[in-house]
């Protein structure tokens, strides 16, 4: 089984890196705290969107493929997702 292609997420990563550079600049320029925090929330939201996109692709590709093929790894794939969700919700 091959891993899914995540190359389309590169633009999201570049945007996140740009947002982080913007936060860095705001800190260096001693901008107002609440303005900086607003930008860090935007970065967090963008990262969460990236994570959701990758997780959805994992479910659509890796997990679904293991289930269709009745692969022995299907239980492991499901456990990985359950563990991840526990960490997210902790």
C-alpha atoms as a printed R data frame, in Angstrom:
   type eleno elety resid chain resno       x      y      z
1  ATOM     1    CA   UNK     A     1   0.000  0.000  0.000
2  ATOM     2    CA   UNK     A     2   1.319  3.438 -0.856
3  ATOM     3    CA   UNK     A     3   0.882  6.552  1.221
4  ATOM     4    CA   UNK     A     4  -1.487  9.255 -0.025
5  ATOM     5    CA   UNK     A     5  -0.097 12.314 -1.747
6  ATOM     6    CA   UNK     A     6  -0.128 15.375  0.498
7  ATOM     7    CA   UNK     A     7   1.624 17.721 -1.943
8  ATOM     8    CA   UNK     A     8  -1.484 19.911 -2.195
9  ATOM     9    CA   UNK     A     9  -0.985 20.830  1.451
10 ATOM    10    CA   UNK     A    10   2.288 22.596  0.665
11 ATOM    11    CA   UNK     A    11   0.404 25.842 -0.081
12 ATOM    12    CA   UNK     A    12  -1.255 25.597  3.350
13 ATOM    13    CA   UNK     A    13   2.130 25.071  4.999
14 ATOM    14    CA   UNK     A    14   3.609 28.037  3.137
15 ATOM    15    CA   UNK     A    15   0.695 30.203  4.261
16 ATOM    16    CA   UNK     A    16   1.166 29.073  7.864
17 ATOM    17    CA   UNK     A    17   4.884 29.849  7.671
18 ATOM    18    CA   UNK     A    18   4.018 33.294  6.325
19 ATOM    19    CA   UNK     A    19   1.580 33.847  9.178
20 ATOM    20    CA   UNK     A    20   4.245 32.818 11.693
21 ATOM    21    CA   UNK     A    21   6.726 35.231 10.123
22 ATOM    22    CA   UNK     A    22   4.059 37.910 10.496
23 ATOM    23    CA   UNK     A    23   3.673 37.077 14.192
24 ATOM    24    CA   UNK     A    24   7.441 37.232 14.604
25 ATOM    25    CA   UNK     A    25   7.494 40.659 12.953
26 ATOM    26    CA   UNK     A    26   4.685 41.880 15.192
27 ATOM    27    CA   UNK     A    27   6.644 40.774 18.263
28 ATOM    28    CA   UNK     A    28   9.843 42.431 17.052
29 ATOM    29    CA   UNK     A    29   7.888 45.629 16.325
30 ATOM    30    CA   UNK     A    30   6.299 45.418 19.801
31 ATOM    31    CA   UNK     A    31   2.741 45.424 18.509
32 ATOM    32    CA   UNK     A    32  -0.238 45.335 20.848
33 ATOM    33    CA   UNK     A    33  -0.584 42.005 22.703
34 ATOM    34    CA   UNK     A    34  -4.163 41.375 21.614
35 ATOM    35    CA   UNK     A    35  -3.251 41.930 17.956
36 ATOM    36    CA   UNK     A    36  -0.468 39.369 18.262
37 ATOM    37    CA   UNK     A    37  -2.805 36.910 19.964
38 ATOM    38    CA   UNK     A    38  -5.365 37.369 17.210
39 ATOM    39    CA   UNK     A    39  -2.727 36.380 14.681
40 ATOM    40    CA   UNK     A    40  -1.577 33.378 16.717
41 ATOM    41    CA   UNK     A    41  -5.208 32.189 16.790
42 ATOM    42    CA   UNK     A    42  -5.252 32.448 12.991
43 ATOM    43    CA   UNK     A    43  -2.088 30.315 12.854
44 ATOM    44    CA   UNK     A    44  -3.635 27.744 15.197
45 ATOM    45    CA   UNK     A    45  -6.760 27.611 13.057
46 ATOM    46    CA   UNK     A    46  -4.699 27.136  9.893
47 ATOM    47    CA   UNK     A    47  -2.732 24.296 11.516
48 ATOM    48    CA   UNK     A    48  -5.958 22.634 12.668
49 ATOM    49    CA   UNK     A    49  -7.273 22.869  9.099
50 ATOM    50    CA   UNK     A    50  -4.077 21.244  7.809
51 ATOM    51    CA   UNK     A    51  -4.367 18.479 10.406
52 ATOM    52    CA   UNK     A    52  -8.005 17.833  9.478
53 ATOM    53    CA   UNK     A    53  -7.124 17.667  5.806
54 ATOM    54    CA   UNK     A    54  -4.362 15.118  6.411
55 ATOM    55    CA   UNK     A    55  -6.520 13.084  8.809
56 ATOM    56    CA   UNK     A    56  -9.390 12.977  6.311
57 ATOM    57    CA   UNK     A    57  -7.034 11.806  3.589
58 ATOM    58    CA   UNK     A    58  -5.636  9.154  5.953
59 ATOM    59    CA   UNK     A    59  -9.139  7.870  6.663
60 ATOM    60    CA   UNK     A    60 -10.193  8.024  3.005
61 ATOM    61    CA   UNK     A    61  -7.044  6.325  1.761
62 ATOM    62    CA   UNK     A    62  -5.102  4.326  4.341
63 ATOM    63    CA   UNK     A    63  -7.875  3.191  6.669
64 ATOM    64    CA   UNK     A    64 -10.414  2.551  3.931
65 ATOM    65    CA   UNK     A    65  -7.846  0.600  1.922
66 ATOM    66    CA   UNK     A    66  -6.966 -1.586  4.921
67 ATOM    67    CA   UNK     A    67 -10.649 -2.292  5.585
68 ATOM    68    CA   UNK     A    68 -11.449 -3.072  1.936
69 ATOM    69    CA   UNK     A    69  -8.529 -5.471  1.705
70 ATOM    70    CA   UNK     A    70  -9.409 -6.919  5.114
71 ATOM    71    CA   UNK     A    71  -5.800 -6.137  5.912
72 ATOM    72    CA   UNK     A    72  -4.470 -7.177  9.321
73 ATOM    73    CA   UNK     A    73  -3.422 -3.537  9.820
74 ATOM    74    CA   UNK     A    74  -7.021 -2.278  9.866
75 ATOM    75    CA   UNK     A    75  -7.328 -2.590 13.652
76 ATOM    76    CA   UNK     A    76  -3.995 -0.836 14.083
77 ATOM    77    CA   UNK     A    77  -5.095  2.017 11.809
78 ATOM    78    CA   UNK     A    78  -8.325  2.428 13.756
79 ATOM    79    CA   UNK     A    79  -6.426  2.361 17.067
80 ATOM    80    CA   UNK     A    80  -4.054  5.050 15.775
81 ATOM    81    CA   UNK     A    81  -6.991  7.333 15.038
82 ATOM    82    CA   UNK     A    82  -8.569  6.617 18.416
83 ATOM    83    CA   UNK     A    83  -5.276  7.424 20.178
84 ATOM    84    CA   UNK     A    84  -4.929 10.646 18.206
85 ATOM    85    CA   UNK     A    85  -8.464 11.714 19.065
86 ATOM    86    CA   UNK     A    86  -7.804 11.028 22.758
87 ATOM    87    CA   UNK     A    87  -4.761 13.308 22.606
88 ATOM    88    CA   UNK     A    88  -6.690 16.033 20.785
89 ATOM    89    CA   UNK     A    89  -9.525 15.923 23.306
90 ATOM    90    CA   UNK     A    90  -7.235 15.740 26.367
